[in-house]
């Protein structure tokens, strides 16, 4: 009986940790947002202990930070940190997509096309939370087909850090492309089973589609630098 007592809190903490990870990756939490243990526990209908354990794990993961007075908030990446993580993503995300290619069929591509249409519709309607969620689902739906759990764990650790920052994507850093949306190139490459084109489309989605976003982050960095002078 003692073993069950030991396992249960850890299992509950893990569930809360998983929910918070998903919210971070899907840009459901804003940079700087304070996470109150008592409030979260009340909303989740649980005690404070598993909530505290989950939050402290996310602090260790680099997604949250503990400030003086022992309050916890969503960490906002600096420009330098974001650029470093983007460089890592440019290596790993196209690789994950290519590894997923043998495990992708027409039904999956049709579903992915629907997710992209949801993204475009949400952008047009200025439903930016829905757009950010659809973008997250588009990317990770592909990556998880790689069947490489260690790689997915690494990517998730990156996205729990960058996810909150993506709240600045709309409307200030709205993705823009020289031609068709890069997600369309992803879909075409999947249908053609073209690994090189697939990797190229994912890289371009991050660099070409993220130009305005990066420029906006640079503007913020410059303004805050001036205020601190």
C-alpha positions in Angstrom: 0.0 0.0 0.0 2.9 2.4 0.7 4.1 2.0 -2.9 0.8 3.4 -4.2 1.0 6.3 -1.8 4.5 7.2 -3.2 3.4 6.8 -6.8 0.3 8.8 -6.8 1.7 12.3 -6.1 4.4 11.8 -8.7 1.8 10.7 -11.3 -0.3 13.7 -10.6 2.7 16.1 -10.7 3.6 14.5 -14.1 0.1 15.2 -15.4 0.2 18.8 -14.4 3.7 19.1 -15.8 2.5 17.7 -19.1 -0.4 20.1 -19.3 1.8 23.1 -18.5 4.3 22.0 -21.1 1.6 21.9 -23.7 0.4 25.3 -22.8 3.9 26.7 -23.1 4.6 25.1 -26.5 1.3 26.2 -27.9 1.9 29.8 -26.8 -1.0 29.7 -24.3 1.1 31.5 -21.6 2.4 35.0 -22.0 6.1 35.9 -21.3 6.2 37.3 -17.8 2.9 35.8 -16.7 2.9 35.0 -13.0 1.9 31.4 -12.1 0.4 31.2 -8.6 0.6 27.8 -7.0 -2.6 28.2 -4.9 -4.6 29.5 -7.9 -3.4 26.7 -10.2 -4.1 24.1 -7.5 -7.7 25.4 -7.1 -8.3 25.4 -10.8 -7.0 21.9 -11.2 -8.8 20.6 -8.2 -5.7 19.3 -6.5 -3.3 20.1 -3.7 -0.5 22.6 -4.0 2.3 20.0 -3.7 2.1 18.4 -7.2 1.6 21.9 -8.7 4.7 23.2 -7.0 6.7 20.1 -8.1 5.5 20.6 -11.7 6.4 24.3 -11.7 9.8 23.7 -10.2 10.6 21.1 -12.9 9.7 23.8 -15.5 12.0 26.2 -13.8 14.8 23.6 -14.1 13.8 23.2 -17.8 14.4 26.9 -18.4 10.7 27.7 -19.3 9.8 29.4 -16.0 11.9 31.4 -13.6 11.7 31.9 -9.8 12.0 35.6 -8.8 12.8 37.1 -5.4 10.0 36.4 -2.9 9.6 32.9 -4.4 7.1 33.7 -7.1 7.2 31.9 -10.4 6.6 33.5 -13.8 7.0 32.5 -17.4 10.5 33.3 -18.6 10.9 35.6 -21.5 13.9 34.7 -23.7 16.4 37.4 -24.6 17.0 38.0 -28.3 20.4 36.3 -28.0 18.8 33.2 -26.4 16.1 33.1 -29.1 18.6 33.3 -31.9 20.6 30.5 -30.4 17.6 28.3 -30.0 16.5 29.1 -33.6 19.9 28.0 -34.9 19.4 24.6 -33.1 15.9 24.3 -34.4 17.2 24.9 -38.0 19.3 21.7 -37.6 16.9 19.5 -35.7 13.4 20.3 -37.0 14.1 19.5 -40.7 15.9 16.3 -39.6 12.8 15.3 -37.6 10.6 16.0 -40.6 12.8 13.9 -42.9 12.8 11.0 -40.4 9.0 11.2 -40.3 8.6 10.9 -44.1 8.4 7.0 -44.2 5.6 7.1 -41.7 3.3 9.6 -43.4 0.4 8.6 -45.6 -2.3 10.5 -47.6 -4.7 10.5 -44.7 -2.2 12.3 -42.5 -1.3 14.8 -45.2 -5.0 15.6 -45.7 -5.3 16.2 -41.9 -2.2 18.4 -42.0 -3.7 20.4 -44.8 -6.8 21.0 -42.7 -4.6 22.2 -39.8 -2.9 24.6 -42.2 -6.3 25.9 -43.4 -7.3 26.4 -39.7 -4.1 28.5 -39.3 -4.8 30.7 -42.3 -8.5 31.2 -41.3 -7.5 32.1 -37.8 -4.9 34.7 -39.1 -7.6 36.3 -41.3 -10.0 36.4 -38.4 -7.3 37.8 -36.1 -7.9 34.9 -33.8 -4.2 34.8 -32.9 -4.3 32.2 -30.1 -6.0 29.7 -32.5 -3.4 30.6 -35.2 -0.5 29.9 -32.8 -2.1 26.6 -31.7 -2.6 25.5 -35.3 1.0 26.3 -36.1 2.3 24.3 -33.2 0.0 21.3 -34.2 1.2 21.6 -37.8 4.9 21.3 -36.9 4.7 18.7 -34.1 2.2 16.5 -36.0 5.0 16.0 -38.5 7.9 15.7 -36.0 6.2 13.1 -33.9 5.8 10.9 -36.9 9.6 10.5 -36.8 9.2 7.9 -34.0 12.3 9.3 -32.4 11.3 10.0 -28.8 14.6 11.4 -27.7 14.6 13.9 -30.6 11.0 14.9 -29.8 11.9 15.5 -26.1 14.7 17.8 -27.2 12.4 19.7 -29.6 9.8 20.0 -26.8 12.4 21.4 -24.5 13.2 24.1 -27.1 9.5 24.9 -27.7 8.5 25.3 -24.0 11.1 28.1 -24.0 10.2 29.8 -27.3 6.4 29.2 -27.2 5.5 32.1 -24.9 7.7 34.5 -27.0 5.6 33.6 -30.1 2.8 35.7 -28.6 4.7 38.6 -30.1 4.3 37.0 -33.5 0.9 38.5 -34.0 0.3 41.2 -35.1 3.8 42.7 -34.9 5.9 40.0 -36.5 3.2 38.4 -38.7 4.8 35.7 -41.0 5.4 36.8 -44.5 6.7 34.8 -47.5 8.3 35.7 -50.9 6.0 33.2 -52.6 3.4 30.7 -51.3 3.2 29.9 -47.6 6.0 27.5 -46.7 3.5 25.1 -45.2 2.2 24.5 -48.7 5.7 23.5 -49.8 5.8 21.2 -46.8 2.5 19.5 -48.0 3.8 19.3 -51.6 7.1 17.7 -50.4 5.2 15.2 -48.2 3.0 14.1 -51.2 6.1 13.8 -53.4 8.1 12.0 -50.7 10.9 14.5 -51.4 13.1 14.5 -48.3 15.3 17.4 -49.6 12.4 19.6 -50.5 10.8 18.8 -47.1 13.8 19.8 -45.1 14.2 23.0 -47.2 10.6 24.0 -46.6 10.9 23.6 -42.8 14.1 25.6 -42.8 12.5 28.3 -45.0 9.4 28.4 -42.8 11.5 29.4 -39.8 13.9 31.8 -41.6 11.7 33.4 -44.3 8.5 33.2 -42.3 10.2 34.5 -39.2 11.9 37.5 -40.7 9.4 40.0 -39.4 9.2 38.3 -36.0 13.0 38.5 -35.6 13.0 42.2 -36.7 10.3 42.9 -34.1 12.3 41.2 -31.4 15.3 43.3 -32.4 13.2 46.5 -32.1 12.1 45.4 -28.6 15.7 44.7 -27.6 16.8 48.1 -28.9 14.0 50.0 -27.0 14.7 48.2 -23.8 18.4 48.9 -24.2 17.6 52.6 -24.5 15.4 52.6 -21.5 18.1 51.0 -19.5 20.7 53.6 -20.6 
